[in-house]
């Protein structure tokens, strides 16, 4: 089993592959598409695409791919889009000028410039939900086209020769998104009924706006600090609905296990472990949530999820991910040592001094840069 940490810019674009099965997870930023599409062209088919959540650095590359119609056969799509999250249906019929104007205002109010996305190159106002519908992809077909949560049936299923077990999101997170969206519509004099393309665009702009303020801070610690100082920084969990809505899962093949945690929060992961009776869980690799943010993986998870290999996808050009605090926690608190951190880009704030400090703390531990193909 191999994990491809493709160049997704500051986001995620992953492929999990065995000899017979390939699963794509997210598509990074739009500007990263030309890079990772070269890797995608190696595959004649993709057995499943997981779009973990609505966020520019996870979906814009996929939109670019779909609009250019340049990709292998996509056999299944797993995605909690507007239809799944609101239980409403996208329709082709026109809407009134009044409703159209109100939706334009919502789109404008929840839109903002995203660093690195000014030259995205696909049609302005494209919605992933709408383009998938237009291309006749049946989303979440195994779940009767409904929303995927950690209580969905089936919570465990097989794609080719890979077994998938859903970790998140929670029902509570999805219910809150739906309630809050209804409130937003109400503020603009709208009701949730049949969905036009503009509803989908407005909804995705709204979801993208649901990011925690902590991401806007200059939160990364200094490489001059010790491993103890960095790892002792108090943990604050990521409480953004956007990231909490991530589809995360455990993948298993031939007794090898990998956690794909998207941008999940620690509470969702811990609740899944508790509900399934995992006091501890031994895995062969963890794709760290939220690009190694210090707000998404804590000491408790390091002590309960037993692992020596940690994967990070980011170029570090936004929010200074991965946080040095996360790396320090891993080398200090991981129950399995030594540990290896695989990052798919050079990271400016991870200098040689910090890498040496990391390795000296736990003999044999390494931070590996520019790693894009990891054999599990």
PEZI-V691469 format. One record per pair of residues at least 24 apart in sequence whose C-alpha atoms are under 10 Angstrom apart, sorted by the first residue. I is the first residue (numbers start at 0). J is the second residue. Records with the same first field share a line. If there is no record, write none. Layout:
BEGIN
I=J / J
END
This chain:
BEGIN
0=161 / 251 / 252 / 253 / 255 / 256 / 257 / 373 / 374 / 375
1=372 / 373 / 374 / 375
2=257 / 284 / 286 / 310 / 371 / 372 / 373 / 374 / 375
3=35 / 38 / 39 / 312 / 343 / 370 / 371 / 372 / 373 / 374
4=35 / 286 / 310 / 311 / 312 / 313 / 341 / 342 / 343 / 344 / 369 / 370 / 371 / 372 / 373
5=31 / 32 / 34 / 35 / 36 / 37 / 38 / 39 / 312 / 313 / 343 / 344 / 370 / 371 / 372
6=30 / 31 / 32 / 33 / 34 / 35 / 36 / 38 / 312 / 313 / 314 / 343 / 344 / 369 / 371
7=31 / 32 / 33 / 34 / 35 / 56 / 57 / 59 / 60 / 312 / 313 / 314 / 343 / 344
8=32 / 34 / 35 / 56 / 57 / 60 / 115 / 312 / 313 / 314 / 315 / 316 / 317 / 343 / 344
9=55 / 56 / 57 / 114 / 115 / 290 / 312 / 313 / 314 / 315 / 316 / 317 / 318 / 319 / 320 / 344
10=54 / 55 / 56 / 57 / 58 / 59 / 60 / 261 / 262 / 289 / 290 / 311 / 312 / 313 / 314 / 315 / 317
11=51 / 56 / 57 / 58 / 60 / 261 / 262 / 289 / 290 / 311 / 312 / 313
12=50 / 56 / 57 / 58 / 60 / 61 / 312 / 313
13=39 / 48 / 49 / 259 / 286 / 312 / 371 / 372
14=38 / 39 / 45 / 47 / 48 / 49 / 372
15=45 / 47 / 161 / 250 / 257 / 259 / 372 / 373
16=42 / 45 / 46 / 160 / 161 / 252 / 374
17=159 / 160 / 161 / 252
18=160
19=44 / 46 / 159 / 160 / 161
20=44 / 45 / 46 / 47 / 158 / 159 / 160 / 161
21=45 / 46 / 47 / 48 / 158 / 159 / 160 / 161
22=46 / 47 / 48 / 49 / 73 / 74 / 75 / 76 / 158 / 159 / 161
23=47 / 48 / 49 / 50 / 73 / 76
24=48 / 49 / 50 / 51 / 57 / 58 / 61 / 77 / 246 / 259 / 261
25=49 / 50 / 51 / 52 / 53 / 54 / 56 / 57 / 58 / 59 / 60 / 61 / 78 / 261
26=50 / 51 / 55 / 56 / 57 / 58 / 59 / 60 / 61 / 62 / 63 / 64
27=54 / 55 / 56 / 57 / 58 / 59 / 60 / 61 / 62 / 312 / 313
28=54 / 55 / 56 / 57 / 58 / 59 / 60 / 61 / 62 / 63 / 115 / 116 / 119
29=55 / 56 / 57 / 58 / 59 / 60 / 61 / 62 / 63 / 64 / 115 / 116 / 117 / 118 / 119 / 120 / 121
30=56 / 59 / 60 / 63 / 115 / 116 / 117 / 118 / 119 / 120
31=56 / 59 / 60 / 63 / 115 / 116 / 119
32=59 / 60 / 61 / 62 / 63 / 64 / 119
33=60 / 63 / 64
35=60
36=60 / 61 / 64 / 69 / 70
37=70
39=69 / 70 / 71
40=69 / 70 / 71
41=71
42=70 / 71 / 72
43=70 / 71 / 72 / 73
44=70 / 71 / 72 / 73 / 74
45=70 / 71 / 72 / 73 / 74 / 75 / 76
46=71 / 72 / 73 / 74 / 75 / 76 / 158 / 159
47=72 / 73 / 74 / 75 / 76 / 77 / 158 / 159
48=73 / 74 / 75 / 76 / 77 / 78 / 138
49=75 / 76 / 77 / 78 / 79 / 139 / 246 / 247
50=76 / 77 / 78 / 79 / 80 / 127 / 245 / 246 / 247 / 261
51=77 / 78 / 79 / 80 / 167 / 168 / 242 / 244 / 245 / 246 / 247 / 248 / 259 / 260 / 261 / 262 / 263
52=78 / 79 / 80 / 168 / 203 / 206 / 207 / 241 / 242 / 243 / 244 / 245 / 246 / 247 / 261 / 262 / 263
53=78 / 79 / 80 / 81 / 126 / 127 / 128 / 202 / 203 / 204 / 205 / 206 / 207 / 208 / 241 / 242 / 244 / 245
54=203 / 204 / 206 / 207 / 208 / 209 / 210 / 241 / 242 / 245 / 262
55=113 / 116 / 203 / 204 / 207
56=113 / 115 / 116 / 313
57=261 / 262
58=126 / 127
59=116 / 119 / 120 / 121 / 125 / 126 / 127
60=119 / 121
61=127
62=119 / 121 / 122 / 125 / 126 / 127 / 128 / 130 / 131
63=119 / 120 / 121 / 122 / 125 / 127
64=121
65=121 / 127 / 130 / 131 / 134
66=120 / 121 / 122 / 125 / 130 / 131 / 134
67=121
68=134
73=136
74=136 / 137
75=136 / 137 / 138 / 139 / 140 / 141 / 158
76=131 / 136 / 137 / 138 / 139 / 140 / 141
77=137 / 138 / 139 / 140 / 141 / 142 / 144 / 146 / 147 / 246
78=127 / 128 / 131 / 138 / 139 / 144 / 145 / 146 / 147 / 245 / 246
79=128 / 138 / 139 / 144 / 145 / 146 / 147 / 148 / 168 / 173 / 244 / 245 / 246
80=126 / 127 / 128 / 129 / 131 / 138 / 139 / 145 / 146 / 199 / 202 / 203
81=126 / 127 / 128 / 129 / 146 / 177 / 194 / 198 / 199 / 200 / 201 / 202 / 203 / 206
82=128 / 129 / 138 / 144 / 145 / 146 / 193 / 194 / 199
83=128 / 138 / 139 / 144 / 145 / 146 / 147 / 173 / 177
84=145 / 146 / 147 / 173 / 174 / 175 / 176 / 177 / 180 / 202 / 244
85=145 / 146 / 173 / 174 / 176 / 177 / 178 / 180 / 181 / 191 / 192 / 194 / 202
86=144 / 145 / 146 / 177 / 191 / 192
87=191 / 192 / 193 / 194
88=191 / 192 / 193 / 194 / 195
89=128 / 129 / 132 / 192 / 193 / 194 / 195 / 196 / 198 / 199
90=129 / 132 / 192 / 193 / 194 / 195 / 196
91=133 / 193 / 194 / 195 / 196
92=193 / 194 / 195 / 196
93=194 / 195 / 196
94=193 / 194 / 195 / 196 / 197
97=188 / 189
98=187 / 188 / 189 / 190 / 197 / 198
99=195 / 197 / 198
100=187 / 197
101=184 / 186 / 187 / 188 / 189 / 197 / 201
102=184 / 187 / 189 / 195 / 197 / 198 / 199 / 200 / 201 / 202
103=197 / 198 / 200 / 201
104=187 / 201
105=183 / 184 / 186 / 187 / 197 / 198 / 200 / 201 / 202 / 204 / 205
106=197 / 198 / 199 / 200 / 201 / 202 / 203 / 204 / 205
107=201 / 204
108=201 / 204 / 205 / 208
109=201 / 202 / 203 / 204 / 205 / 206 / 207 / 208 / 209
110=201 / 203 / 204 / 205 / 207 / 208
111=204 / 207 / 208
114=316 / 317
115=316 / 317
124=196 / 197 / 199 / 200 / 201 / 203 / 204
125=196 / 197 / 199 / 200 / 203
126=196 / 197 / 198 / 199 / 200 / 201 / 202 / 203 / 204
127=199 / 200 / 203
128=196 / 199 / 200 / 203
129=194 / 195 / 196 / 197 / 198 / 199 / 200
130=196
146=170 / 173
147=173 / 244 / 245 / 246
148=172 / 173 / 244 / 245 / 246 / 247
149=246 / 247 / 248 / 267 / 268 / 270 / 271 / 274
150=271
154=248
155=248 / 249 / 250
156=250
157=250 / 251 / 252
158=250
159=252
160=251 / 252 / 253
161=249 / 250 / 251 / 252 / 253 / 255 / 256
162=248 / 249 / 250 / 251 / 252 / 253 / 256
163=247 / 248 / 249 / 250 / 251 / 252 / 256 / 257 / 258
164=247 / 248 / 249 / 250 / 251 / 258
165=246 / 247 / 248 / 249 / 250 / 259 / 271
166=245 / 246 / 247 / 248 / 249 / 258 / 259 / 260 / 263 / 267 / 268 / 269 / 270 / 271 / 272 / 275
167=243 / 244 / 245 / 246 / 247 / 248 / 260 / 261 / 263 / 264 / 267 / 268 / 270 / 271
168=240 / 242 / 243 / 244 / 245 / 246 / 247 / 248 / 263 / 264 / 267 / 268 / 271
169=243 / 244 / 245 / 246 / 266 / 267 / 268 / 270 / 271
170=244
171=244
172=239 / 240 / 241 / 242 / 243 / 244 / 245 / 267
173=240 / 241 / 243 / 244
175=240
176=205 / 206 / 209 / 240 / 241 / 244
180=205 / 206
205=241
206=240 / 241 / 242 / 244
207=240 / 241 / 242
208=239 / 240 / 241
209=238 / 239 / 240 / 241 / 242 / 243
210=237 / 238 / 239 / 240 / 241 / 242 / 243
211=237 / 238 / 239 / 240 / 241 / 242
212=237 / 238 / 239
213=237 / 238 / 239 / 294 / 318
214=239 / 292 / 294 / 317 / 318 / 319 / 320
215=317 / 318
216=318 / 319
217=317 / 318 / 319
218=292 / 293 / 294 / 318 / 319 / 320 / 322 / 323 / 324
219=292 / 293 / 318 / 319 / 320 / 321 / 322 / 323 / 324 / 325 / 348
220=293 / 319 / 322 / 323 / 324 / 325 / 348
221=322 / 323 / 324 / 348 / 349 / 353
222=323 / 324 / 348 / 349 / 350 / 351 / 352 / 353 / 354 / 356
223=352 / 353 / 356
224=323 / 324 / 353 / 356
225=327 / 353 / 356 / 357 / 360
226=323 / 324 / 326 / 327 / 328 / 329 / 330 / 331 / 353 / 356 / 357 / 360
227=324 / 327 / 328 / 331 / 360
228=324 / 327 / 328
229=322 / 323 / 324 / 325 / 326 / 327 / 328
230=293 / 297 / 298 / 323 / 324 / 325 / 326 / 327 / 328 / 329 / 330 / 331 / 332
231=298 / 324 / 327 / 328
232=293 / 324 / 325 / 328
233=293 / 294 / 297 / 324
234=293 / 294 / 295 / 296 / 297 / 298 / 324 / 325
235=265 / 293 / 294 / 295 / 296 / 297
236=264 / 265 / 266 / 293 / 294 / 295 / 296 / 297
237=262 / 263 / 264 / 265 / 266 / 289 / 292 / 293 / 294 / 295 / 296
238=263 / 264 / 265 / 266 / 294 / 295
239=263 / 264
240=264
242=288 / 289 / 295
243=267
245=288 / 289
247=288
249=282 / 285
250=282
251=282 / 283
252=375
254=282 / 283
255=281 / 282 / 283 / 284 / 375
256=280 / 281 / 282 / 283 / 284 / 285 / 375
257=281 / 282 / 283 / 284 / 285 / 286 / 306 / 308 / 309 / 375
258=282 / 283 / 284 / 285 / 286 / 287 / 288 / 304 / 309 / 310
259=284 / 285 / 286 / 287 / 288 / 310
260=285 / 286 / 287 / 288 / 289 / 290 / 295 / 296
261=286 / 287 / 288 / 289 / 290
262=286 / 287 / 288 / 289 / 290 / 291 / 292 / 295
263=287 / 288 / 289 / 294 / 295 / 296
264=288 / 289 / 294 / 295 / 296 / 297
265=294 / 295 / 296 / 297 / 299 / 300
266=295 / 296 / 300
268=295 / 296 / 300
269=299 / 300 / 303 / 304
272=300 / 303 / 304
277=303 / 304
278=302 / 303 / 304
279=303 / 304 / 305
280=304 / 305 / 306
281=305 / 306 / 307 / 335
282=306 / 307 / 308
283=307 / 308 / 309 / 375
284=308 / 309 / 310 / 339 / 340 / 373 / 375
285=309 / 310 / 311 / 340
286=310 / 311 / 312 / 340 / 341
287=311 / 312 / 321 / 325 / 340
288=312
289=313 / 320 / 321
290=314 / 315 / 318 / 319 / 320 / 321 / 322 / 342
291=315 / 319 / 320 / 321 / 322 / 323 / 324 / 325 / 326 / 342
292=318 / 319 / 320 / 321 / 322 / 323 / 324 / 325 / 326
293=320 / 321 / 322 / 323 / 324 / 325 / 326 / 327 / 328
294=322 / 324 / 325
295=325
296=325 / 328 / 329
297=324 / 325 / 328 / 329 / 332
298=325 / 328 / 329 / 331 / 332 / 333
299=332 / 333
300=329 / 332 / 333
301=328 / 329 / 330 / 331 / 332 / 333 / 334 / 335
302=329 / 332 / 333 / 334 / 335
303=333 / 334
304=333 / 334 / 335
305=333 / 334 / 335 / 336
306=333 / 334 / 335 / 336 / 337 / 338 / 339
307=333 / 334 / 335 / 336 / 337 / 338 / 339 / 340 / 364
308=335 / 336 / 337 / 338 / 339 / 340 / 341 / 364 / 365 / 373 / 375
309=338 / 339 / 340 / 341 / 342 / 366
310=339 / 340 / 341 / 342 / 343 / 367 / 370 / 371 / 373
311=340 / 341 / 342 / 343 / 344 / 368 / 370 / 371
312=341 / 342 / 343 / 344 / 370 / 371
313=342 / 343 / 344 / 345 / 346
314=342 / 343 / 344 / 345 / 346 / 347 / 369
315=342 / 344 / 345 / 346 / 347 / 348 / 349
316=346 / 347
319=346 / 347 / 348 / 349
320=346 / 347 / 348 / 349
321=346 / 348 / 349
322=348 / 349
323=348 / 349 / 353
326=354 / 357 / 366
327=353 / 356 / 357 / 360
329=357
330=357 / 358 / 359 / 360 / 361 / 362 / 364 / 365
331=357 / 360 / 361
336=361 / 362 / 363 / 364
337=361 / 362 / 363 / 364 / 365
338=362 / 363 / 364 / 365 / 366
339=363 / 364 / 365 / 366 / 367
340=364 / 365 / 366 / 367 / 368 / 370
341=365 / 366 / 367 / 368 / 369 / 370 / 371 / 372 / 373
342=366 / 367 / 368 / 369 / 370 / 371
343=367 / 368 / 369 / 370 / 371 / 372
344=368 / 369 / 370 / 371
345=369 / 370
END
